[in-house]
Amino acid sequence: MQLHQALPIRQIFIVALALVFLSGPDAVAQNQVSEGTIATVDGIAITYNDVSLVEDELMAAYGQLPEEQRFQTLVGYMVNRILASEAAKKAGLENDADVAKIKAFMERKALQDVYIAKMLMERVREEDVTAYYDKEIKNGPVEEEVRARHILLDNREAADAVMADLENGADFAALAKERSKGPSGPSGGDLGYFSKESMVPAFSDAAFKLAAGETSPPVQTHFGWHVIRVEDRRNRPVPTFDQVRDQIYQLLISEAQRDIYDEMRAKASVDLVDMPGVSE
């Protein structure tokens, strides 16, 4: 099963919050540092927790900045937020209708985030991660891989000419560097190890029929004509638990989160009102 899955920014926040719960007492003790004040604005404290929350909010905008620069930017953002919010209070906006709407929206978001994180803590435990690893990865289906080189050519005539040169003792890697049209040409056509599903069917079918050291006859795909040489065959190495632990967590959390929402929707009456293009 594919483990590398892109997560939406909102789900990244939920995953991070759940992982704090799942990590146990040691993680909680470490996070006590975040209660410290790192700056004040007219006596109003900005804490590490504030910066952490605003980082979740602004990850899409500032997530790629170097850590120190990102931290300084987020503290500056919090300074501006405090200054603006205090100015709004002095302007009498605390009971403004627009403020009330945003407060209600943010309260629902906070309740949703904390509730889902607590539910995930109950549903995804360390033993679940270990069990998934043992079943699906450590003792899962064995996947064969081959390591191959290829020479990509524009037509069958050019491929036949390469075959003739190989039969006369030419070096495969040298020919790939000289004649291959593919991006692997400069590296002697080396494609590294790959599974059967990772290449187009015609290419994989030809490659996986070869023993190590054998060369295929010309094979046509939509990329052009290929001459393929298999260098090695092996069973795909099993990653260690530590190498995939966080990915398994994310996968199980993603599945559990979907199940939680499906269960809640099944018990609720959800009516789509005045939504163009959406049918029940």
RODRENSE-945567 format. One record per residue (C-alpha): residue number from 1; chain; x, y, z. Coordinates in steps of 0.5 Angstrom, whole numbers, m for minus. Example, Ala and Ser with C-alpha at 12.3 -4.5 7.8 and 13.67 -1.06 7.14 Angstrom:
+-----+------+-------+-------+-------+
: pos : unit :     u :     v :     w :
+-----+------+-------+-------+-------+
:   1 :    A :    25 :    m9 :    16 :
:   2 :    A :    27 :    m2 :    14 :
+-----+------+-------+-------+-------+
***
This chain:
+-----+------+-------+-------+-------+
: pos : unit :     u :     v :     w :
+-----+------+-------+-------+-------+
:   1 :    A :     0 :     0 :     0 :
:   2 :    A :     3 :     7 :    m2 :
:   3 :    A :     5 :    11 :     4 :
:   4 :    A :     7 :    17 :     2 :
:   5 :    A :     0 :    21 :     2 :
:   6 :    A :     0 :    29 :     1 :
:   7 :    A :    m4 :    32 :     7 :
:   8 :    A :    m9 :    38 :     7 :
:   9 :    A :    m6 :    44 :    11 :
:  10 :    A :   m12 :    43 :    16 :
:  11 :    A :   m11 :    35 :    16 :
:  12 :    A :    m3 :    37 :    18 :
:  13 :    A :    m6 :    41 :    24 :
:  14 :    A :   m10 :    35 :    26 :
:  15 :    A :    m5 :    30 :    25 :
:  16 :    A :     0 :    34 :    29 :
:  17 :    A :    m5 :    35 :    35 :
:  18 :    A :    m6 :    28 :    35 :
:  19 :    A :     1 :    26 :    35 :
:  20 :    A :     2 :    30 :    41 :
:  21 :    A :    m3 :    26 :    45 :
:  22 :    A :    m1 :    20 :    42 :
:  23 :    A :     6 :    21 :    44 :
:  24 :    A :     5 :    20 :    52 :
:  25 :    A :     7 :    24 :    58 :
:  26 :    A :    14 :    25 :    56 :
:  27 :    A :    12 :    29 :    50 :
:  28 :    A :     7 :    33 :    55 :
:  29 :    A :    13 :    35 :    59 :
:  30 :    A :    17 :    37 :    53 :
:  31 :    A :    11 :    42 :    51 :
:  32 :    A :    11 :    45 :    58 :
:  33 :    A :    17 :    50 :    55 :
:  34 :    A :    12 :    53 :    51 :
:  35 :    A :     8 :    56 :    56 :
:  36 :    A :    14 :    61 :    57 :
:  37 :    A :    13 :    68 :    55 :
:  38 :    A :    17 :    70 :    49 :
:  39 :    A :    15 :    77 :    48 :
:  40 :    A :    10 :    82 :    51 :
:  41 :    A :     6 :    88 :    47 :
:  42 :    A :     4 :    93 :    52 :
:  43 :    A :     4 :    88 :    58 :
:  44 :    A :     0 :    83 :    54 :
:  45 :    A :     4 :    76 :    53 :
:  46 :    A :     6 :    72 :    47 :
:  47 :    A :     8 :    65 :    49 :
:  48 :    A :    11 :    59 :    45 :
:  49 :    A :     4 :    56 :    44 :
:  50 :    A :     1 :    63 :    41 :
:  51 :    A :     7 :    62 :    36 :
:  52 :    A :     5 :    55 :    35 :
:  53 :    A :    m2 :    56 :    34 :
:  54 :    A :    m1 :    62 :    29 :
:  55 :    A :     4 :    57 :    25 :
:  56 :    A :    m1 :    52 :    24 :
:  57 :    A :    m6 :    58 :    21 :
:  58 :    A :     0 :    61 :    17 :
:  59 :    A :     4 :    54 :    14 :
:  60 :    A :     2 :    55 :     7 :
:  61 :    A :     5 :    62 :     7 :
:  62 :    A :    11 :    62 :    11 :
:  63 :    A :    12 :    54 :    12 :
:  64 :    A :    18 :    54 :     7 :
:  65 :    A :    22 :    60 :    11 :
:  66 :    A :    28 :    58 :    15 :
:  67 :    A :    26 :    56 :    22 :
:  68 :    A :    29 :    62 :    25 :
:  69 :    A :    26 :    67 :    20 :
:  70 :    A :    20 :    64 :    20 :
:  71 :    A :    20 :    64 :    28 :
:  72 :    A :    21 :    72 :    28 :
:  73 :    A :    16 :    73 :    22 :
:  74 :    A :    11 :    69 :    26 :
:  75 :    A :    12 :    73 :    33 :
:  76 :    A :    12 :    80 :    29 :
:  77 :    A :     5 :    77 :    26 :
:  78 :    A :     3 :    76 :    33 :
:  79 :    A :     5 :    83 :    35 :
:  80 :    A :     1 :    86 :    30 :
:  81 :    A :    m5 :    82 :    32 :
:  82 :    A :    m5 :    84 :    39 :
:  83 :    A :    m4 :    91 :    37 :
:  84 :    A :   m10 :    91 :    32 :
:  85 :    A :   m14 :    87 :    37 :
:  86 :    A :   m13 :    92 :    42 :
:  87 :    A :   m14 :    98 :    38 :
:  88 :    A :   m21 :    95 :    36 :
:  89 :    A :   m23 :    94 :    43 :
:  90 :    A :   m22 :   101 :    44 :
:  91 :    A :   m26 :   103 :    38 :
:  92 :    A :   m32 :    99 :    41 :
:  93 :    A :   m32 :    93 :    36 :
:  94 :    A :   m32 :    88 :    41 :
:  95 :    A :   m40 :    87 :    40 :
:  96 :    A :   m40 :    88 :    33 :
:  97 :    A :   m44 :    83 :    29 :
:  98 :    A :   m38 :    82 :    24 :
:  99 :    A :   m34 :    80 :    30 :
: 100 :    A :   m39 :    76 :    33 :
: 101 :    A :   m40 :    72 :    27 :
: 102 :    A :   m32 :    70 :    26 :
: 103 :    A :   m32 :    68 :    34 :
: 104 :    A :   m38 :    63 :    33 :
: 105 :    A :   m34 :    61 :    27 :
: 106 :    A :   m27 :    60 :    30 :
: 107 :    A :   m31 :    57 :    36 :
: 108 :    A :   m33 :    51 :    32 :
: 109 :    A :   m27 :    50 :    29 :
: 110 :    A :   m23 :    50 :    36 :
: 111 :    A :   m28 :    45 :    38 :
: 112 :    A :   m28 :    41 :    32 :
: 113 :    A :   m20 :    41 :    32 :
: 114 :    A :   m20 :    39 :    39 :
: 115 :    A :   m25 :    34 :    39 :
: 116 :    A :   m23 :    30 :    33 :
: 117 :    A :   m16 :    30 :    36 :
: 118 :    A :   m18 :    27 :    42 :
: 119 :    A :   m22 :    22 :    38 :
: 120 :    A :   m16 :    20 :    34 :
: 121 :    A :   m12 :    19 :    40 :
: 122 :    A :   m17 :    14 :    42 :
: 123 :    A :   m17 :    10 :    35 :
: 124 :    A :   m10 :    10 :    33 :
: 125 :    A :    m5 :     8 :    38 :
: 126 :    A :     2 :     5 :    38 :
: 127 :    A :     0 :    m2 :    38 :
: 128 :    A :    m4 :     0 :    32 :
: 129 :    A :     2 :     3 :    28 :
: 130 :    A :     6 :    m3 :    30 :
: 131 :    A :     1 :    m8 :    28 :
: 132 :    A :     0 :    m5 :    21 :
: 133 :    A :     8 :    m5 :    20 :
: 134 :    A :     8 :   m12 :    22 :
: 135 :    A :     2 :   m14 :    17 :
: 136 :    A :     3 :   m10 :    11 :
: 137 :    A :    10 :    m8 :    11 :
: 138 :    A :    14 :   m13 :    15 :
: 139 :    A :    10 :   m19 :    13 :
: 140 :    A :     7 :   m17 :     7 :
: 141 :    A :     7 :   m19 :     0 :
: 142 :    A :    14 :   m19 :    m3 :
: 143 :    A :    15 :   m15 :    m9 :
: 144 :    A :    20 :   m16 :   m14 :
: 145 :    A :    25 :   m11 :   m17 :
: 146 :    A :    29 :   m10 :   m23 :
: 147 :    A :    35 :    m6 :   m24 :
: 148 :    A :    36 :    m4 :   m31 :
: 149 :    A :    39 :     0 :   m36 :
: 150 :    A :    36 :     2 :   m43 :
: 151 :    A :    37 :     6 :   m49 :
: 152 :    A :    31 :    10 :   m52 :
: 153 :    A :    31 :    11 :   m59 :
: 154 :    A :    27 :    15 :   m64 :
: 155 :    A :    25 :     9 :   m69 :
: 156 :    A :    26 :     1 :   m70 :
: 157 :    A :    32 :     2 :   m75 :
: 158 :    A :    36 :     6 :   m70 :
: 159 :    A :    34 :     1 :   m64 :
: 160 :    A :    36 :    m5 :   m69 :
: 161 :    A :    43 :    m1 :   m70 :
: 162 :    A :    44 :    m1 :   m63 :
: 163 :    A :    43 :    m9 :   m62 :
: 164 :    A :    48 :   m10 :   m68 :
: 165 :    A :    53 :    m6 :   m64 :
: 166 :    A :    52 :   m10 :   m58 :
: 167 :    A :    52 :   m16 :   m61 :
: 168 :    A :    59 :   m14 :   m64 :
: 169 :    A :    61 :   m13 :   m57 :
: 170 :    A :    60 :    m5 :   m56 :
: 171 :    A :    59 :    m3 :   m48 :
: 172 :    A :    52 :    m2 :   m47 :
: 173 :    A :    53 :     4 :   m42 :
: 174 :    A :    57 :     7 :   m47 :
: 175 :    A :    52 :     7 :   m53 :
: 176 :    A :    47 :     9 :   m48 :
: 177 :    A :    51 :    16 :   m47 :
: 178 :    A :    52 :    16 :   m54 :
: 179 :    A :    45 :    15 :   m57 :
: 180 :    A :    40 :    15 :   m52 :
: 181 :    A :    34 :    20 :   m52 :
: 182 :    A :    32 :    19 :   m45 :
: 183 :    A :    34 :    23 :   m39 :
: 184 :    A :    38 :    17 :   m36 :
: 185 :    A :    42 :    17 :   m42 :
: 186 :    A :    48 :    21 :   m39 :
: 187 :    A :    48 :    16 :   m33 :
: 188 :    A :    49 :    10 :   m38 :
: 189 :    A :    42 :     9 :   m38 :
: 190 :    A :    41 :     7 :   m31 :
: 191 :    A :    34 :     7 :   m28 :
: 192 :    A :    36 :     4 :   m22 :
: 193 :    A :    31 :    m1 :   m18 :
: 194 :    A :    24 :    m1 :   m20 :
: 195 :    A :    18 :    m5 :   m19 :
: 196 :    A :    13 :    m8 :   m25 :
: 197 :    A :     8 :    m3 :   m23 :
: 198 :    A :    12 :     3 :   m24 :
: 199 :    A :    14 :     3 :   m31 :
: 200 :    A :     9 :     3 :   m37 :
: 201 :    A :     6 :    m4 :   m39 :
: 202 :    A :    10 :    m6 :   m45 :
: 203 :    A :    17 :    m4 :   m42 :
: 204 :    A :    16 :    m7 :   m35 :
: 205 :    A :    13 :   m14 :   m39 :
: 206 :    A :    20 :   m14 :   m43 :
: 207 :    A :    24 :   m12 :   m37 :
: 208 :    A :    21 :   m17 :   m32 :
: 209 :    A :    22 :   m23 :   m37 :
: 210 :    A :    30 :   m22 :   m37 :
: 211 :    A :    35 :   m25 :   m32 :
: 212 :    A :    41 :   m21 :   m30 :
: 213 :    A :    45 :   m20 :   m36 :
: 214 :    A :    40 :   m21 :   m41 :
: 215 :    A :    38 :   m16 :   m46 :
: 216 :    A :    31 :   m15 :   m49 :
: 217 :    A :    30 :   m14 :   m57 :
: 218 :    A :    27 :    m7 :   m59 :
: 219 :    A :    21 :    m5 :   m55 :
: 220 :    A :    16 :     0 :   m57 :
: 221 :    A :    12 :     5 :   m52 :
: 222 :    A :     9 :    12 :   m53 :
: 223 :    A :    16 :    14 :   m51 :
: 224 :    A :    20 :    11 :   m57 :
: 225 :    A :    24 :     5 :   m58 :
: 226 :    A :    28 :     2 :   m52 :
: 227 :    A :    33 :    m3 :   m52 :
: 228 :    A :    33 :    m6 :   m44 :
: 229 :    A :    39 :    m9 :   m41 :
: 230 :    A :    37 :   m12 :   m34 :
: 231 :    A :    43 :   m11 :   m29 :
: 232 :    A :    40 :   m15 :   m23 :
: 233 :    A :    34 :   m18 :   m20 :
: 234 :    A :    32 :   m17 :   m12 :
: 235 :    A :    26 :   m17 :    m7 :
: 236 :    A :    25 :   m10 :    m5 :
: 237 :    A :    28 :    m9 :     2 :
: 238 :    A :    23 :    m8 :     8 :
: 239 :    A :    24 :    m1 :    11 :
: 240 :    A :    25 :    m1 :    18 :
: 241 :    A :    19 :     1 :    23 :
: 242 :    A :    23 :     7 :    25 :
: 243 :    A :    24 :     9 :    17 :
: 244 :    A :    16 :     9 :    16 :
: 245 :    A :    13 :    10 :    23 :
: 246 :    A :    11 :    17 :    22 :
: 247 :    A :     8 :    15 :    15 :
: 248 :    A :     4 :    10 :    18 :
: 249 :    A :     1 :    14 :    23 :
: 250 :    A :    m1 :    19 :    18 :
: 251 :    A :    m4 :    14 :    14 :
: 252 :    A :    m8 :    11 :    20 :
: 253 :    A :   m10 :    18 :    22 :
: 254 :    A :   m13 :    20 :    15 :
: 255 :    A :   m17 :    13 :    15 :
: 256 :    A :   m19 :    14 :    22 :
: 257 :    A :   m21 :    21 :    21 :
: 258 :    A :   m25 :    19 :    15 :
: 259 :    A :   m29 :    14 :    19 :
: 260 :    A :   m30 :    19 :    24 :
: 261 :    A :   m34 :    24 :    20 :
: 262 :    A :   m37 :    18 :    16 :
: 263 :    A :   m40 :    16 :    22 :
: 264 :    A :   m43 :    22 :    24 :
: 265 :    A :   m46 :    24 :    18 :
: 266 :    A :   m49 :    17 :    18 :
: 267 :    A :   m53 :    19 :    24 :
: 268 :    A :   m54 :    27 :    22 :
: 269 :    A :   m59 :    30 :    17 :
: 270 :    A :   m55 :    34 :    12 :
: 271 :    A :   m59 :    38 :     7 :
: 272 :    A :   m55 :    41 :     1 :
: 273 :    A :   m59 :    48 :     0 :
: 274 :    A :   m59 :    52 :    m6 :
: 275 :    A :   m52 :    49 :    m8 :
: 276 :    A :   m52 :    50 :   m16 :
: 277 :    A :   m49 :    44 :   m19 :
: 278 :    A :   m50 :    39 :   m13 :
: 279 :    A :   m55 :    34 :   m13 :
: 280 :    A :   m57 :    30 :    m7 :
+-----+------+-------+-------+-------+
***
